Amino acid sequence: MGAALVTGAAGFTGRYVVRALQSKGFRVVGAGLGTGPASNWISCDLTDTSAVNDAIAQVMPKVVVHLAGMAFVGDGHPEDFYRVNVFGTLNLLEALFRCERKPDRVLIASSANVYGNATGQELTEETCPAPVNHYAASKLAMEHLAKTWFDRLPIVITRPFNYTGPGQDERFVVPKIVGHYRRRAARIQLGDISVERDFSDVQDVVEAYMRLIESDVRSQIVNICTGRTVSVAGILASMKEIAGYEIHVQQDQELMRSSEISRLVGSNRKLLQLTGFVPCTFIQKTLKRMYAEQG
């Protein structure tokens, strides 16, 4: 099958992507800072143009899955989001274009956060983005930049909505809740528990990525989502049933964001049309797996 390069392979999603690509016969090479889980690994800072050029020339990947970037809304200084998410992606695309052998597919993971507080019951790929934080703004800038390469590289951009599963960092709300229940904690500090999100299982998201990689889709932006929402309060209710007790929620003002998106739900019709697949695992099943496996 040839080589598949996965940037951010050591991250939550990356570990699942590495295994999925290996199961399909690819020789997977991970790229990122430090060391990672791939059988082959290149330590590479995407903001270092020379290092990226060397990595691409060495691997000459048939498939690229670009996951690396600043991924947590509360992380870092504002300039870090643009330096990593925008200019890191630019370095990667330039290196791929200069490579002696061009890849067959470049999948770039953006985020549904680009929609911000856009109105509408279901957010489609045609919905006008309205980012409300630096993470989302940097991802939208990355998308615009990547689109200028559509005529030169076989790119597909994904907009995954929220997703979770075993192994996700407890800085994120769902694994934080599950982790507290696993430890039988009496209380938990959370922000606004009324917010609603379109939660997928990480395994479904990776399956969607694989379907897009194996398809002829290019020069497209595609939502990855279930088309249904659950509130943080709903997550808590499900975990109460799974764990057999109720945790006391303390509302922490420091976790309340002024730019919080109240409801985020996507349309997956385009994904279904292009691949015949949509995320379908219900959040309760994911929570049970996390409760059993995580920790």
N, C-alpha and C positions, 0 to 999 in steps of 0.2 A: 504493500500500500504506500510505501514511502514514508517521509518524515512529516510529523505534525508538530508545529511549534505552539506552545501554550504560554502566553505571558501571564504572570500572576498565578502560576501553577501551584504555588504553595498556599494559596488562599482557600477559603471555604469552597467556592464554586470550582476553582481550579483542580482540586483533588478529585472531585467527581468527574470533571471533564477528562482528566488524564486517564482515569480508569475506563471511561466510555470509549475513548479513542484507541486505547490499547486493546480493548475487546474486539475492535473492528480491524485489528491487524496493523495499525500505524506504529511506527517507531516514534514514540513521543519524546520530545525534548522540551523541558521546562525552562523558562527564563524568568528571572526576577532577582531581587536582592537576596543575598545570603544563599542558603541551600534549600532544596525542596524535595518533593516526593517522587518526581519523575525518575525513570530509570536512567535517563540522561539529563543533565542539568547544566545550564550556562548562567553564571552570575552576571547579571546585566542590568545596569541602571538605564532605563529608557530615556532619561533626560541627557544621557551621555551619547552624543551622536556617533562618535567613533566606536564606542562599545556596541551599539546597536548594529552598525554597519558590519562589524566583525562577526557578530553573532549570526546575522542573516547569511552572510557569505559562507560561514562554516556549516550551517544547517541546510540551506537551500530548501526550505519547507514546501511540501505540496499543499499543506493546509495550515492556516494560521488561525488560532482562536485568541483574540486579544481581550484579556480580562483585567490586566494590570491597571491600577489607578488608585486614586484616593477614593475610598468606597464608603466612608462613614461621614454622614452629614456634620457631626459635631467635631470632626478631626481637624487639626492643623490650622495654619494661617491661610487667609483667603488666596494669597498668591500660589500656595502649594497646589491647590486644586487645578489651576490653569497650567502650571509648570508641568505637572505630571499628566493630567488627563488630556490636555490639548497638545502641548509641545512634545510630550512623550509619544503620543500617537502619530504626530507629524514625522518624528524621527523614524518610527517603524515603517510608515508608508513609503517614505523616501528610500529607505534601505531595501524594501521589498521591490520597489520599482527598478532600482539599480541592479538587483540581483540577476545573475546570469540566467537563472531559470525562474520564471515567474510562478507564483503559487496558483493552484486551481481554484482556491476559495479562501477569502479572508473574512472571518466573522468578527465583528467589532461589537462588544457589549456596551451599550449606552444605558439609559435608565428611564423608567416611566416618570421619574421625578421631574423630567423636563416639562411635563404638562402643568406642574404647579397646581394652582387653584382654578384651572380651566373649567368652565361650566359644562354641564351635559351629563346625562345619565351614564353613557359609555364613551370613553375616550378612544377615538380611532386614530390611525396614523395621520389622518388629515386634520385632526384637531390642532389649532394653533397653540404651540408651546407657550407657557407663561411661567418660567422658573422663578422660585422665590428664595433660593439660597445659592451660595457659591458652588456647591457640589453640582446642583442641577444646571446652573448657568454654564459651568465648565463642560458638562456633558453635552449640552446643546451646541456649544462652540465646537466641540470635538466632532459632532455630527456634521455641522456645516463644513468643516474642514475636510472630513472624510468624503463628503459628497463631491468635492472638487476632484477627487481621484476616481470617481465612478467610471470614467472613460479609459482609465489606465490600469486598473486592478479589479479583479472580480470580488467586489465587496458587498456584504450584506450587513446591515446595522440592526441590532436587536434592541428593543426597549422592554426589558423584563420589568414587570411590576414586582411588588414585594414577594419574596420567597424565603423559605426557611427549611431546616432539616437538621439532623444530627451533625455536630461539628461546627455549627455557626457560633461566632463569638457572642458572649453574653452582653456586649455593649448594645446589641440589637434586642428589641423588646420581647420577641417570642422566646428565644433561648434564655433570656433573663428570667422570664416568668417560669419556664419549665425548670430551669436550674434551681430557682427558689423552692419550687414544689418538691423537686428531688431531694433537696436538703431538709425538707420538712420545716422550712422557715415559717415563723409566725406572721411576719409582715413583709411587705415589699414597697419600695418607693417607686412610683411611676408618675408620668405626666398626665396628659389628657387621655383617659381611657374610653372616651366616646368616639375617637377617630376611627374611621373605617378604611380597611385596606383590602386589596385584591391579592390574597396570599396563595402562592403556588408551592408545591413541594419541589425542592431542589432537583430531585431526580426527574421530574417532569420538565423542568426548565432545560436540563442537560439533554433530555431526549429531543426537545424542540430544536436545540442547537445542532444535534446530530442530523436531524431530518433536513435542516437547512443546508448543512455542509454537504450532504449527499444529494441535494437537489440541484437544479440548474438556476436557482434564484440568485440574482445579482442586481446591484444598483437599486436595492429596496431597503426600506425601513419597516420592521415588523414588530408588532407588540407580542410579548409573551405573557399570557395572563389566563385566568380562569373565567373571567366575566362575572364573578360574584364577589361580594365583600363580606368581611367579618370585622367586628369592632374589637378593640383591645379588651373591652368588657366581656365580649363573647369568648375570647381566648381564655380569660380568667374563669368563666363559667364552665368551659370544657375541661380545663385543668382541675377544677374543683371535683368534677365527676370522675376524672381519671385517677386523681390522687386520693380522693375520698375525704378531703377536708377543705375548708375555706380559709384562704389567706386574707389577712387584713391589709387593705391598700391604703398607703399614705401618699397623698398627692404632694409631689415635690415641685415647687415653683421653678426651680432651676432646670427642671426637665420639661417645662412648658415653653414651647417656642412661639414667638409672636407671629412667625410666618408659617405655622403649622398648617398642613393641608388636611382639611376636615374629612374628605372622602375621595378615594382614588380607586376607580374601577375601569377596567379596559375592555375593549372589544377584541376578541380573538378570531374574528371572521377571516381576516386576511391570512393569518397563520394556518387556519384550517384549509383555506383555498389553496395555499401554496404547498402544504405538506401533508394534509389529511390527518393532522394531529393537533390536539390542544391539551393543555394541562387539565387533568380531571380528578386528581386526588383530593379528597375533601380534607380540610385542615384538621379535623378530629383524628383522622388516620395518621397524619404527619405528627401530630402532638403525641399520640400514643407511642410512635416509634422513637421520638426524641426522648420521651420519659423513660423508655426501656433501655435505650442505647447510649444516651448522652451522659457525660459526667465521669 
